[in-house]
Amino acid sequence: MEIEPTLEVGVGPWAGPWPAAAHYDPQLLAEGDRRNVVDRYRYWRLEAIVADLDTRRHPFHVAVENWQHDLNIGTVVRNANAFLAAAVHIVGRRRWNRRGAMVTDRYQHVRHHPDVEEFLAWTQAEDLPLVGIDNLPGARPLERAELPERCVLLFGQEGPGLSEPARTACGAVYSIAQYGSTRSINAGVASGIAMHTWIRQYGVGNP
């Protein structure tokens, strides 16, 4: 039986003279870069990647309530990194399952708020409108929404959805069209759809 060769992720040690620029990591140059990063960041130091991302981040934030140790938060963080959100805000419990983030939390700003009141005080201080994403009665279709360019996209947990204080504070609540038998989709999936909705309206140029 012939065994398929295992495909290696990333690149091996740098071939030829090493580049002198400060953003390169000597260990990665020597041993290779097997991280899940785009090619432009191969061999770069972690701090240099974050600094470069900070020059290009979009003006939308993402927030998710974490009252029951939601297992989808890692996916929310990974999506926020993919769409280059300004930051992810976790409201409620500090601990969250990082497995779904696939190490992207190292490159994405993640901030914790112990309760809704503190989080809302932060949004008001930053003058950021709050946009809820939930399948609530009276929610408008996300597919026809015109999102604010500067905003916070807020997600509840699968099942209970947005808490009452959170939904009351939202200037608008949008729902994602569903056509099957399930009542809801999880926050990880919903966040990717909502962030891409923002990208379709405001994302410009090449990634």
Biotite code that builds the C-alpha atoms (Angstrom):
import biotite.structure as struc

atoms = struc.array([
    struc.Atom([0.000, 0.000, 0.000], chain_id="A", res_id=1, res_name="MET", atom_name="CA", element="C"),
    struc.Atom([1.434, 3.367, -1.028], chain_id="A", res_id=2, res_name="GLU", atom_name="CA", element="C"),
    struc.Atom([1.383, 6.039, 1.676], chain_id="A", res_id=3, res_name="ILE", atom_name="CA", element="C"),
    struc.Atom([0.684, 9.581, 0.591], chain_id="A", res_id=4, res_name="GLU", atom_name="CA", element="C"),
    struc.Atom([3.444, 11.994, 1.642], chain_id="A", res_id=5, res_name="PRO", atom_name="CA", element="C"),
    struc.Atom([2.500, 14.435, 4.399], chain_id="A", res_id=6, res_name="THR", atom_name="CA", element="C"),
    struc.Atom([2.284, 18.006, 3.140], chain_id="A", res_id=7, res_name="LEU", atom_name="CA", element="C"),
    struc.Atom([4.169, 20.442, 5.340], chain_id="A", res_id=8, res_name="GLU", atom_name="CA", element="C"),
    struc.Atom([2.586, 23.761, 6.219], chain_id="A", res_id=9, res_name="VAL", atom_name="CA", element="C"),
    struc.Atom([4.584, 26.921, 5.702], chain_id="A", res_id=10, res_name="GLY", atom_name="CA", element="C"),
    struc.Atom([8.179, 27.213, 4.581], chain_id="A", res_id=11, res_name="VAL", atom_name="CA", element="C"),
    struc.Atom([11.534, 25.795, 5.618], chain_id="A", res_id=12, res_name="GLY", atom_name="CA", element="C"),
    struc.Atom([14.674, 27.637, 6.731], chain_id="A", res_id=13, res_name="PRO", atom_name="CA", element="C"),
    struc.Atom([15.585, 30.773, 4.772], chain_id="A", res_id=14, res_name="TRP", atom_name="CA", element="C"),
    struc.Atom([17.741, 29.931, 1.754], chain_id="A", res_id=15, res_name="ALA", atom_name="CA", element="C"),
    struc.Atom([20.686, 32.242, 1.171], chain_id="A", res_id=16, res_name="GLY", atom_name="CA", element="C"),
    struc.Atom([21.896, 35.276, 3.113], chain_id="A", res_id=17, res_name="PRO", atom_name="CA", element="C"),
    struc.Atom([19.504, 36.369, 5.813], chain_id="A", res_id=18, res_name="TRP", atom_name="CA", element="C"),
    struc.Atom([17.622, 39.675, 5.374], chain_id="A", res_id=19, res_name="PRO", atom_name="CA", element="C"),
    struc.Atom([18.729, 42.418, 7.744], chain_id="A", res_id=20, res_name="ALA", atom_name="CA", element="C"),
    struc.Atom([15.347, 44.083, 8.367], chain_id="A", res_id=21, res_name="ALA", atom_name="CA", element="C"),
    struc.Atom([14.345, 44.181, 12.038], chain_id="A", res_id=22, res_name="ALA", atom_name="CA", element="C"),
    struc.Atom([10.906, 42.633, 11.516], chain_id="A", res_id=23, res_name="HIS", atom_name="CA", element="C"),
    struc.Atom([12.415, 39.244, 10.659], chain_id="A", res_id=24, res_name="TYR", atom_name="CA", element="C"),
    struc.Atom([12.714, 36.600, 13.399], chain_id="A", res_id=25, res_name="ASP", atom_name="CA", element="C"),
    struc.Atom([16.154, 34.907, 13.530], chain_id="A", res_id=26, res_name="PRO", atom_name="CA", element="C"),
    struc.Atom([14.709, 31.677, 14.917], chain_id="A", res_id=27, res_name="GLN", atom_name="CA", element="C"),
    struc.Atom([12.168, 31.429, 12.110], chain_id="A", res_id=28, res_name="LEU", atom_name="CA", element="C"),
    struc.Atom([14.820, 32.210, 9.518], chain_id="A", res_id=29, res_name="LEU", atom_name="CA", element="C"),
    struc.Atom([16.953, 29.390, 10.908], chain_id="A", res_id=30, res_name="ALA", atom_name="CA", element="C"),
    struc.Atom([14.255, 26.770, 11.519], chain_id="A", res_id=31, res_name="GLU", atom_name="CA", element="C"),
    struc.Atom([11.495, 27.670, 9.056], chain_id="A", res_id=32, res_name="GLY", atom_name="CA", element="C"),
    struc.Atom([8.076, 29.233, 9.521], chain_id="A", res_id=33, res_name="ASP", atom_name="CA", element="C"),
    struc.Atom([5.218, 26.732, 9.941], chain_id="A", res_id=34, res_name="ARG", atom_name="CA", element="C"),
    struc.Atom([2.649, 29.202, 11.258], chain_id="A", res_id=35, res_name="ARG", atom_name="CA", element="C"),
    struc.Atom([-0.746, 29.713, 9.661], chain_id="A", res_id=36, res_name="ASN", atom_name="CA", element="C"),
    struc.Atom([0.009, 33.197, 8.337], chain_id="A", res_id=37, res_name="VAL", atom_name="CA", element="C"),
    struc.Atom([-0.288, 34.730, 4.874], chain_id="A", res_id=38, res_name="VAL", atom_name="CA", element="C"),
    struc.Atom([2.853, 34.755, 2.752], chain_id="A", res_id=39, res_name="ASP", atom_name="CA", element="C"),
    struc.Atom([3.616, 38.445, 3.318], chain_id="A", res_id=40, res_name="ARG", atom_name="CA", element="C"),
    struc.Atom([4.264, 37.664, 7.006], chain_id="A", res_id=41, res_name="TYR", atom_name="CA", element="C"),
    struc.Atom([6.541, 34.659, 6.549], chain_id="A", res_id=42, res_name="ARG", atom_name="CA", element="C"),
    struc.Atom([9.522, 34.812, 8.909], chain_id="A", res_id=43, res_name="TYR", atom_name="CA", element="C"),
    struc.Atom([8.197, 37.989, 10.578], chain_id="A", res_id=44, res_name="TRP", atom_name="CA", element="C"),
    struc.Atom([8.292, 38.449, 14.358], chain_id="A", res_id=45, res_name="ARG", atom_name="CA", element="C"),
    struc.Atom([4.906, 38.202, 16.058], chain_id="A", res_id=46, res_name="LEU", atom_name="CA", element="C"),
    struc.Atom([5.155, 41.783, 17.336], chain_id="A", res_id=47, res_name="GLU", atom_name="CA", element="C"),
    struc.Atom([5.981, 43.052, 13.862], chain_id="A", res_id=48, res_name="ALA", atom_name="CA", element="C"),
    struc.Atom([2.937, 41.325, 12.368], chain_id="A", res_id=49, res_name="ILE", atom_name="CA", element="C"),
    struc.Atom([0.624, 42.839, 14.987], chain_id="A", res_id=50, res_name="VAL", atom_name="CA", element="C"),
    struc.Atom([2.142, 46.283, 14.450], chain_id="A", res_id=51, res_name="ALA", atom_name="CA", element="C"),
    struc.Atom([1.602, 46.037, 10.701], chain_id="A", res_id=52, res_name="ASP", atom_name="CA", element="C"),
    struc.Atom([-1.991, 44.826, 11.151], chain_id="A", res_id=53, res_name="LEU", atom_name="CA", element="C"),
    struc.Atom([-2.619, 47.777, 13.461], chain_id="A", res_id=54, res_name="ASP", atom_name="CA", element="C"),
    struc.Atom([-1.918, 50.165, 10.589], chain_id="A", res_id=55, res_name="THR", atom_name="CA", element="C"),
    struc.Atom([-4.701, 48.586, 8.524], chain_id="A", res_id=56, res_name="ARG", atom_name="CA", element="C"),
    struc.Atom([-7.435, 47.524, 10.947], chain_id="A", res_id=57, res_name="ARG", atom_name="CA", element="C"),
    struc.Atom([-11.043, 48.318, 10.066], chain_id="A", res_id=58, res_name="HIS", atom_name="CA", element="C"),
    struc.Atom([-13.096, 50.639, 12.289], chain_id="A", res_id=59, res_name="PRO", atom_name="CA", element="C"),
    struc.Atom([-15.644, 48.006, 13.337], chain_id="A", res_id=60, res_name="PHE", atom_name="CA", element="C"),
    struc.Atom([-15.446, 46.047, 16.596], chain_id="A", res_id=61, res_name="HIS", atom_name="CA", element="C"),
    struc.Atom([-16.964, 42.704, 17.497], chain_id="A", res_id=62, res_name="VAL", atom_name="CA", element="C"),
    struc.Atom([-18.435, 41.792, 20.889], chain_id="A", res_id=63, res_name="ALA", atom_name="CA", element="C"),
    struc.Atom([-19.855, 38.538, 22.216], chain_id="A", res_id=64, res_name="VAL", atom_name="CA", element="C"),
    struc.Atom([-21.578, 37.789, 25.503], chain_id="A", res_id=65, res_name="GLU", atom_name="CA", element="C"),
    struc.Atom([-19.980, 34.956, 27.489], chain_id="A", res_id=66, res_name="ASN", atom_name="CA", element="C"),
    struc.Atom([-22.252, 34.004, 30.368], chain_id="A", res_id=67, res_name="TRP", atom_name="CA", element="C"),
    struc.Atom([-22.183, 30.219, 29.866], chain_id="A", res_id=68, res_name="GLN", atom_name="CA", element="C"),
    struc.Atom([-18.599, 29.672, 28.627], chain_id="A", res_id=69, res_name="HIS", atom_name="CA", element="C"),
    struc.Atom([-19.610, 29.815, 24.970], chain_id="A", res_id=70, res_name="ASP", atom_name="CA", element="C"),
    struc.Atom([-17.512, 27.400, 22.904], chain_id="A", res_id=71, res_name="LEU", atom_name="CA", element="C"),
    struc.Atom([-17.949, 29.536, 19.770], chain_id="A", res_id=72, res_name="ASN", atom_name="CA", element="C"),
    struc.Atom([-15.896, 32.517, 20.926], chain_id="A", res_id=73, res_name="ILE", atom_name="CA", element="C"),
    struc.Atom([-12.689, 31.095, 19.466], chain_id="A", res_id=74, res_name="GLY", atom_name="CA", element="C"),
    struc.Atom([-14.300, 31.078, 16.039], chain_id="A", res_id=75, res_name="THR", atom_name="CA", element="C"),
    struc.Atom([-15.492, 34.669, 16.546], chain_id="A", res_id=76, res_name="VAL", atom_name="CA", element="C"),
    struc.Atom([-11.892, 35.704, 17.280], chain_id="A", res_id=77, res_name="VAL", atom_name="CA", element="C"),
    struc.Atom([-10.595, 33.829, 14.246], chain_id="A", res_id=78, res_name="ARG", atom_name="CA", element="C"),
    struc.Atom([-13.189, 35.518, 12.024], chain_id="A", res_id=79, res_name="ASN", atom_name="CA", element="C"),
    struc.Atom([-12.312, 38.924, 13.481], chain_id="A", res_id=80, res_name="ALA", atom_name="CA", element="C"),
    struc.Atom([-8.677, 38.316, 12.593], chain_id="A", res_id=81, res_name="ASN", atom_name="CA", element="C"),
    struc.Atom([-9.618, 37.242, 9.057], chain_id="A", res_id=82, res_name="ALA", atom_name="CA", element="C"),
    struc.Atom([-11.710, 40.393, 8.489], chain_id="A", res_id=83, res_name="PHE", atom_name="CA", element="C"),
    struc.Atom([-9.274, 42.627, 10.426], chain_id="A", res_id=84, res_name="LEU", atom_name="CA", element="C"),
    struc.Atom([-11.651, 43.950, 13.067], chain_id="A", res_id=85, res_name="ALA", atom_name="CA", element="C"),
    struc.Atom([-10.350, 46.650, 15.382], chain_id="A", res_id=86, res_name="ALA", atom_name="CA", element="C"),
    struc.Atom([-10.872, 44.415, 18.425], chain_id="A", res_id=87, res_name="ALA", atom_name="CA", element="C"),
    struc.Atom([-12.959, 41.625, 19.928], chain_id="A", res_id=88, res_name="VAL", atom_name="CA", element="C"),
    struc.Atom([-14.764, 42.341, 23.196], chain_id="A", res_id=89, res_name="HIS", atom_name="CA", element="C"),
    struc.Atom([-15.800, 39.497, 25.483], chain_id="A", res_id=90, res_name="ILE", atom_name="CA", element="C"),
    struc.Atom([-18.572, 40.483, 27.881], chain_id="A", res_id=91, res_name="VAL", atom_name="CA", element="C"),
    struc.Atom([-19.067, 38.362, 30.987], chain_id="A", res_id=92, res_name="GLY", atom_name="CA", element="C"),
    struc.Atom([-16.795, 35.480, 31.921], chain_id="A", res_id=93, res_name="ARG", atom_name="CA", element="C"),
    struc.Atom([-13.112, 36.119, 31.297], chain_id="A", res_id=94, res_name="ARG", atom_name="CA", element="C"),
    struc.Atom([-12.290, 32.523, 30.398], chain_id="A", res_id=95, res_name="ARG", atom_name="CA", element="C"),
    struc.Atom([-13.136, 31.313, 26.902], chain_id="A", res_id=96, res_name="TRP", atom_name="CA", element="C"),
    struc.Atom([-12.200, 28.320, 24.764], chain_id="A", res_id=97, res_name="ASN", atom_name="CA", element="C"),
    struc.Atom([-9.215, 29.382, 22.669], chain_id="A", res_id=98, res_name="ARG", atom_name="CA", element="C"),
    struc.Atom([-9.040, 26.201, 20.601], chain_id="A", res_id=99, res_name="ARG", atom_name="CA", element="C"),
    struc.Atom([-11.320, 27.541, 17.883], chain_id="A", res_id=100, res_name="GLY", atom_name="CA", element="C"),
    struc.Atom([-9.183, 30.667, 17.527], chain_id="A", res_id=101, res_name="ALA", atom_name="CA", element="C"),
    struc.Atom([-6.338, 28.571, 16.048], chain_id="A", res_id=102, res_name="MET", atom_name="CA", element="C"),
    struc.Atom([-3.733, 30.910, 17.645], chain_id="A", res_id=103, res_name="VAL", atom_name="CA", element="C"),
    struc.Atom([-5.208, 33.997, 15.890], chain_id="A", res_id=104, res_name="THR", atom_name="CA", element="C"),
    struc.Atom([-5.780, 35.584, 19.312], chain_id="A", res_id=105, res_name="ASP", atom_name="CA", element="C"),
    struc.Atom([-2.043, 36.348, 19.286], chain_id="A", res_id=106, res_name="ARG", atom_name="CA", element="C"),
    struc.Atom([-2.618, 38.719, 16.365], chain_id="A", res_id=107, res_name="TYR", atom_name="CA", element="C"),
    struc.Atom([-6.069, 40.036, 17.287], chain_id="A", res_id=108, res_name="GLN", atom_name="CA", element="C"),
    struc.Atom([-6.757, 42.537, 20.073], chain_id="A", res_id=109, res_name="HIS", atom_name="CA", element="C"),
    struc.Atom([-9.109, 40.897, 22.595], chain_id="A", res_id=110, res_name="VAL", atom_name="CA", element="C"),
    struc.Atom([-10.573, 42.916, 25.475], chain_id="A", res_id=111, res_name="ARG", atom_name="CA", element="C"),
    struc.Atom([-12.601, 41.690, 28.450], chain_id="A", res_id=112, res_name="HIS", atom_name="CA", element="C"),
    struc.Atom([-15.567, 43.487, 30.057], chain_id="A", res_id=113, res_name="HIS", atom_name="CA", element="C"),
    struc.Atom([-16.891, 41.951, 33.294], chain_id="A", res_id=114, res_name="PRO", atom_name="CA", element="C"),
    struc.Atom([-20.495, 42.964, 32.685], chain_id="A", res_id=115, res_name="ASP", atom_name="CA", element="C"),
    struc.Atom([-22.809, 44.646, 30.196], chain_id="A", res_id=116, res_name="VAL", atom_name="CA", element="C"),
    struc.Atom([-22.776, 47.937, 32.112], chain_id="A", res_id=117, res_name="GLU", atom_name="CA", element="C"),
    struc.Atom([-19.001, 48.339, 31.836], chain_id="A", res_id=118, res_name="GLU", atom_name="CA", element="C"),
    struc.Atom([-19.098, 47.345, 28.174], chain_id="A", res_id=119, res_name="PHE", atom_name="CA", element="C"),
    struc.Atom([-21.850, 49.860, 27.396], chain_id="A", res_id=120, res_name="LEU", atom_name="CA", element="C"),
    struc.Atom([-19.930, 52.586, 29.208], chain_id="A", res_id=121, res_name="ALA", atom_name="CA", element="C"),
    struc.Atom([-16.957, 51.833, 26.944], chain_id="A", res_id=122, res_name="TRP", atom_name="CA", element="C"),
    struc.Atom([-19.058, 52.002, 23.746], chain_id="A", res_id=123, res_name="THR", atom_name="CA", element="C"),
    struc.Atom([-20.516, 55.340, 24.850], chain_id="A", res_id=124, res_name="GLN", atom_name="CA", element="C"),
    struc.Atom([-17.098, 56.758, 25.692], chain_id="A", res_id=125, res_name="ALA", atom_name="CA", element="C"),
    struc.Atom([-15.870, 55.723, 22.242], chain_id="A", res_id=126, res_name="GLU", atom_name="CA", element="C"),
    struc.Atom([-19.071, 56.972, 20.551], chain_id="A", res_id=127, res_name="ASP", atom_name="CA", element="C"),
    struc.Atom([-19.570, 53.595, 18.847], chain_id="A", res_id=128, res_name="LEU", atom_name="CA", element="C"),
    struc.Atom([-23.115, 52.580, 17.855], chain_id="A", res_id=129, res_name="PRO", atom_name="CA", element="C"),
    struc.Atom([-24.121, 49.109, 18.993], chain_id="A", res_id=130, res_name="LEU", atom_name="CA", element="C"),
    struc.Atom([-25.551, 46.748, 16.360], chain_id="A", res_id=131, res_name="VAL", atom_name="CA", element="C"),
    struc.Atom([-27.119, 43.526, 17.634], chain_id="A", res_id=132, res_name="GLY", atom_name="CA", element="C"),
    struc.Atom([-27.155, 40.351, 15.551], chain_id="A", res_id=133, res_name="ILE", atom_name="CA", element="C"),
    struc.Atom([-29.907, 38.013, 16.758], chain_id="A", res_id=134, res_name="ASP", atom_name="CA", element="C"),
    struc.Atom([-33.066, 36.308, 15.525], chain_id="A", res_id=135, res_name="ASN", atom_name="CA", element="C"),
    struc.Atom([-35.392, 38.357, 17.703], chain_id="A", res_id=136, res_name="LEU", atom_name="CA", element="C"),
    struc.Atom([-38.995, 39.311, 16.926], chain_id="A", res_id=137, res_name="PRO", atom_name="CA", element="C"),
    struc.Atom([-38.895, 42.615, 15.082], chain_id="A", res_id=138, res_name="GLY", atom_name="CA", element="C"),
    struc.Atom([-35.268, 42.230, 13.978], chain_id="A", res_id=139, res_name="ALA", atom_name="CA", element="C"),
    struc.Atom([-34.593, 43.578, 10.511], chain_id="A", res_id=140, res_name="ARG", atom_name="CA", element="C"),
    struc.Atom([-32.967, 41.469, 7.774], chain_id="A", res_id=141, res_name="PRO", atom_name="CA", element="C"),
    struc.Atom([-29.171, 41.741, 7.799], chain_id="A", res_id=142, res_name="LEU", atom_name="CA", element="C"),
    struc.Atom([-29.245, 41.148, 4.059], chain_id="A", res_id=143, res_name="GLU", atom_name="CA", element="C"),
    struc.Atom([-30.783, 44.610, 3.552], chain_id="A", res_id=144, res_name="ARG", atom_name="CA", element="C"),
    struc.Atom([-28.932, 46.424, 6.335], chain_id="A", res_id=145, res_name="ALA", atom_name="CA", element="C"),
    struc.Atom([-26.790, 49.509, 5.931], chain_id="A", res_id=146, res_name="GLU", atom_name="CA", element="C"),
    struc.Atom([-24.332, 49.121, 8.776], chain_id="A", res_id=147, res_name="LEU", atom_name="CA", element="C"),
    struc.Atom([-22.525, 52.080, 10.331], chain_id="A", res_id=148, res_name="PRO", atom_name="CA", element="C"),
    struc.Atom([-18.874, 52.239, 9.289], chain_id="A", res_id=149, res_name="GLU", atom_name="CA", element="C"),
    struc.Atom([-17.797, 52.728, 12.909], chain_id="A", res_id=150, res_name="ARG", atom_name="CA", element="C"),
    struc.Atom([-19.746, 50.307, 15.070], chain_id="A", res_id=151, res_name="CYS", atom_name="CA", element="C"),
    struc.Atom([-19.726, 47.305, 17.368], chain_id="A", res_id=152, res_name="VAL", atom_name="CA", element="C"),
    struc.Atom([-21.340, 44.119, 16.097], chain_id="A", res_id=153, res_name="LEU", atom_name="CA", element="C"),
    struc.Atom([-22.747, 42.396, 19.190], chain_id="A", res_id=154, res_name="LEU", atom_name="CA", element="C"),
    struc.Atom([-23.576, 38.685, 19.403], chain_id="A", res_id=155, res_name="PHE", atom_name="CA", element="C"),
    struc.Atom([-25.292, 36.704, 22.129], chain_id="A", res_id=156, res_name="GLY", atom_name="CA", element="C"),
    struc.Atom([-24.900, 33.022, 22.845], chain_id="A", res_id=157, res_name="GLN", atom_name="CA", element="C"),
    struc.Atom([-26.487, 30.205, 20.908], chain_id="A", res_id=158, res_name="GLU", atom_name="CA", element="C"),
    struc.Atom([-29.761, 29.438, 22.642], chain_id="A", res_id=159, res_name="GLY", atom_name="CA", element="C"),
    struc.Atom([-30.452, 32.435, 24.904], chain_id="A", res_id=160, res_name="PRO", atom_name="CA", element="C"),
    struc.Atom([-29.153, 34.969, 22.369], chain_id="A", res_id=161, res_name="GLY", atom_name="CA", element="C"),
    struc.Atom([-28.574, 38.562, 23.474], chain_id="A", res_id=162, res_name="LEU", atom_name="CA", element="C"),
    struc.Atom([-29.270, 39.379, 27.102], chain_id="A", res_id=163, res_name="SER", atom_name="CA", element="C"),
    struc.Atom([-32.090, 41.843, 27.789], chain_id="A", res_id=164, res_name="GLU", atom_name="CA", element="C"),
    struc.Atom([-29.765, 44.736, 28.803], chain_id="A", res_id=165, res_name="PRO", atom_name="CA", element="C"),
    struc.Atom([-27.676, 44.194, 25.690], chain_id="A", res_id=166, res_name="ALA", atom_name="CA", element="C"),
    struc.Atom([-30.563, 44.101, 23.249], chain_id="A", res_id=167, res_name="ARG", atom_name="CA", element="C"),
    struc.Atom([-32.138, 47.177, 24.861], chain_id="A", res_id=168, res_name="THR", atom_name="CA", element="C"),
    struc.Atom([-28.895, 49.102, 24.325], chain_id="A", res_id=169, res_name="ALA", atom_name="CA", element="C"),
    struc.Atom([-28.640, 48.230, 20.622], chain_id="A", res_id=170, res_name="CYS", atom_name="CA", element="C"),
    struc.Atom([-29.535, 50.971, 18.198], chain_id="A", res_id=171, res_name="GLY", atom_name="CA", element="C"),
    struc.Atom([-30.565, 48.292, 15.702], chain_id="A", res_id=172, res_name="ALA", atom_name="CA", element="C"),
    struc.Atom([-30.928, 44.517, 15.726], chain_id="A", res_id=173, res_name="VAL", atom_name="CA", element="C"),
    struc.Atom([-30.556, 42.445, 12.566], chain_id="A", res_id=174, res_name="TYR", atom_name="CA", element="C"),
    struc.Atom([-31.329, 38.810, 11.895], chain_id="A", res_id=175, res_name="SER", atom_name="CA", element="C"),
    struc.Atom([-29.695, 36.440, 9.409], chain_id="A", res_id=176, res_name="ILE", atom_name="CA", element="C"),
    struc.Atom([-32.070, 34.745, 6.987], chain_id="A", res_id=177, res_name="ALA", atom_name="CA", element="C"),
    struc.Atom([-32.468, 31.001, 7.629], chain_id="A", res_id=178, res_name="GLN", atom_name="CA", element="C"),
    struc.Atom([-34.491, 28.515, 5.638], chain_id="A", res_id=179, res_name="TYR", atom_name="CA", element="C"),
    struc.Atom([-34.056, 25.174, 7.409], chain_id="A", res_id=180, res_name="GLY", atom_name="CA", element="C"),
    struc.Atom([-35.454, 23.610, 10.573], chain_id="A", res_id=181, res_name="SER", atom_name="CA", element="C"),
    struc.Atom([-32.956, 24.944, 13.124], chain_id="A", res_id=182, res_name="THR", atom_name="CA", element="C"),
    struc.Atom([-34.000, 27.919, 15.232], chain_id="A", res_id=183, res_name="ARG", atom_name="CA", element="C"),
    struc.Atom([-30.579, 29.575, 15.293], chain_id="A", res_id=184, res_name="SER", atom_name="CA", element="C"),
    struc.Atom([-26.997, 29.409, 14.089], chain_id="A", res_id=185, res_name="ILE", atom_name="CA", element="C"),
    struc.Atom([-24.097, 29.714, 16.495], chain_id="A", res_id=186, res_name="ASN", atom_name="CA", element="C"),
    struc.Atom([-22.218, 32.930, 17.197], chain_id="A", res_id=187, res_name="ALA", atom_name="CA", element="C"),
    struc.Atom([-19.152, 31.727, 15.310], chain_id="A", res_id=188, res_name="GLY", atom_name="CA", element="C"),
    struc.Atom([-21.059, 31.317, 12.043], chain_id="A", res_id=189, res_name="VAL", atom_name="CA", element="C"),
    struc.Atom([-23.191, 34.425, 12.590], chain_id="A", res_id=190, res_name="ALA", atom_name="CA", element="C"),
    struc.Atom([-20.132, 36.565, 13.251], chain_id="A", res_id=191, res_name="SER", atom_name="CA", element="C"),
    struc.Atom([-18.515, 35.567, 9.970], chain_id="A", res_id=192, res_name="GLY", atom_name="CA", element="C"),
    struc.Atom([-21.682, 36.435, 8.035], chain_id="A", res_id=193, res_name="ILE", atom_name="CA", element="C"),
    struc.Atom([-22.102, 39.785, 9.798], chain_id="A", res_id=194, res_name="ALA", atom_name="CA", element="C"),
    struc.Atom([-18.461, 40.789, 9.413], chain_id="A", res_id=195, res_name="MET", atom_name="CA", element="C"),
    struc.Atom([-18.532, 39.947, 5.731], chain_id="A", res_id=196, res_name="HIS", atom_name="CA", element="C"),
    struc.Atom([-21.662, 42.083, 5.394], chain_id="A", res_id=197, res_name="THR", atom_name="CA", element="C"),
    struc.Atom([-19.602, 44.991, 6.759], chain_id="A", res_id=198, res_name="TRP", atom_name="CA", element="C"),
    struc.Atom([-16.718, 44.152, 4.388], chain_id="A", res_id=199, res_name="ILE", atom_name="CA", element="C"),
    struc.Atom([-19.055, 44.169, 1.382], chain_id="A", res_id=200, res_name="ARG", atom_name="CA", element="C"),
    struc.Atom([-20.150, 47.701, 2.277], chain_id="A", res_id=201, res_name="GLN", atom_name="CA", element="C"),
    struc.Atom([-16.846, 49.252, 3.344], chain_id="A", res_id=202, res_name="TYR", atom_name="CA", element="C"),
    struc.Atom([-13.944, 46.984, 2.433], chain_id="A", res_id=203, res_name="GLY", atom_name="CA", element="C"),
    struc.Atom([-11.827, 48.598, -0.273], chain_id="A", res_id=204, res_name="VAL", atom_name="CA", element="C"),
    struc.Atom([-8.736, 47.648, -2.250], chain_id="A", res_id=205, res_name="GLY", atom_name="CA", element="C"),
    struc.Atom([-6.774, 44.436, -1.974], chain_id="A", res_id=206, res_name="ASN", atom_name="CA", element="C"),
    struc.Atom([-6.565, 42.595, 1.359], chain_id="A", res_id=207, res_name="PRO", atom_name="CA", element="C"),
])
